[in-house]
Amino acid sequence: MGPHLVIFVEEESMEAFLNALLPRILPETVTFEIGSFQGKLDLPSRVPDRLRGESSWAPSEYRWIVLVDQDDDNCIELKQRLERAATDARLRLDTSNPNCRRVLNRIVVQELESWYFGDWQAVVAAYPRASPEVASRARFRDPDRIRNAWEAFEAVMQPYGYFRNGLRKIEAARAVGQHILPERSRSQSFHCFINGLFDLARYSGQG
């Protein structure tokens, strides 16, 4: 049996994005489920109890991924808080051996829409009227440095006739997630997430 990934995310837009992306890139032997919370304040307070509860009965092939936006937080302090939750649940954290890894904590820098700018071809595939030149603008060349990325995404899409009444985040997440290719992305945080995900997907099922 392959691994079963339990992925905790902050909100429904990331859930929609991953549900569109993961079936396209994960091996067929890997199964997954996604649990979304009510934002960043809700997830850290509830994840420790979820990890403790599920780790008490889950079979050995279960693996957990906790995925949160950086926003204005310090990345190091944020990850330390997440890792304390895994330690409290007596689950093993990241190691150099994927077979020993039970919990993977990853931070989206800065937020989900930053990943859209990292693979702008995927955005154009989902929204054909959008200009393919957007990602070459100086402000957007490094997607992990875009502040207020969801507002920036909304603003650059509106001149092309999209989201004139405001960004529909779940709709956009589902649409872009159907086209993103990891090998095209310029976002380091996206690659960090994908590399960790693939490590768990290669888990052999032995202990």
NORCOR-V187837 format. One record per residue. N is the residue number from 1. PSI is psi in whole degrees, 0 to 359 (* if undefined). Layout:
((N & PSI) (N & PSI))
//
This chain:
((1 & 137) (2 & 177) (3 & 154) (4 & 120) (5 & 127) (6 & 115) (7 & 121) (8 & 126) (9 & 164) (10 & 323) (11 & 172) (12 & 333) (13 & 318) (14 & 323) (15 & 314) (16 & 319) (17 & 311) (18 & 325) (19 & 332) (20 & 325) (21 & 310) (22 & 320) (23 & 337) (24 & 336) (25 & 343) (26 & 148) (27 & 154) (28 & 338) (29 & 350) (30 & 127) (31 & 159) (32 & 158) (33 & 152) (34 & 130) (35 & 120) (36 & 148) (37 & 184) (38 & 55) (39 & 181) (40 & 332) (41 & 330) (42 & 318) (43 & 306) (44 & 331) (45 & 335) (46 & 335) (47 & 317) (48 & 316) (49 & 322) (50 & 316) (51 & 315) (52 & 316) (53 & 312) (54 & 325) (55 & 341) (56 & 340) (57 & 345) (58 & 140) (59 & 169) (60 & 337) (61 & 356) (62 & 137) (63 & 147) (64 & 140) (65 & 129) (66 & 120) (67 & 117) (68 & 154) (69 & 146) (70 & 313) (71 & 237) (72 & 9) (73 & 157) (74 & 125) (75 & 317) (76 & 314) (77 & 322) (78 & 315) (79 & 324) (80 & 321) (81 & 319) (82 & 321) (83 & 330) (84 & 324) (85 & 320) (86 & 320) (87 & 318) (88 & 330) (89 & 0) (90 & 37) (91 & 142) (92 & 138) (93 & 190) (94 & 133) (95 & 176) (96 & 348) (97 & 108) (98 & 334) (99 & 344) (100 & 0) (101 & 129) (102 & 328) (103 & 133) (104 & 119) (105 & 126) (106 & 147) (107 & 130) (108 & 120) (109 & 115) (110 & 323) (111 & 174) (112 & 315) (113 & 339) (114 & 323) (115 & 332) (116 & 316) (117 & 334) (118 & 335) (119 & 76) (120 & 336) (121 & 325) (122 & 322) (123 & 316) (124 & 324) (125 & 323) (126 & 326) (127 & 84) (128 & 338) (129 & 345) (130 & 144) (131 & 133) (132 & 352) (133 & 355) (134 & 314) (135 & 346) (136 & 353) (137 & 146) (138 & 319) (139 & 334) (140 & 4) (141 & 327) (142 & 98) (143 & 333) (144 & 355) (145 & 7) (146 & 115) (147 & 146) (148 & 54) (149 & 325) (150 & 324) (151 & 322) (152 & 318) (153 & 314) (154 & 315) (155 & 320) (156 & 339) (157 & 333) (158 & 322) (159 & 342) (160 & 10) (161 & 11) (162 & 142) (163 & 42) (164 & 334) (165 & 17) (166 & 149) (167 & 126) (168 & 95) (169 & 319) (170 & 317) (171 & 313) (172 & 319) (173 & 316) (174 & 318) (175 & 312) (176 & 322) (177 & 336) (178 & 349) (179 & 343) (180 & 137) (181 & 124) (182 & 322) (183 & 343) (184 & 341) (185 & 141) (186 & 7) (187 & 120) (188 & 323) (189 & 327) (190 & 316) (191 & 322) (192 & 318) (193 & 312) (194 & 318) (195 & 317) (196 & 320) (197 & 314) (198 & 327) (199 & 315) (200 & 325) (201 & 337) (202 & 359) (203 & 133) (204 & 344) (205 & 10) (206 & 97) (207 & *))
//
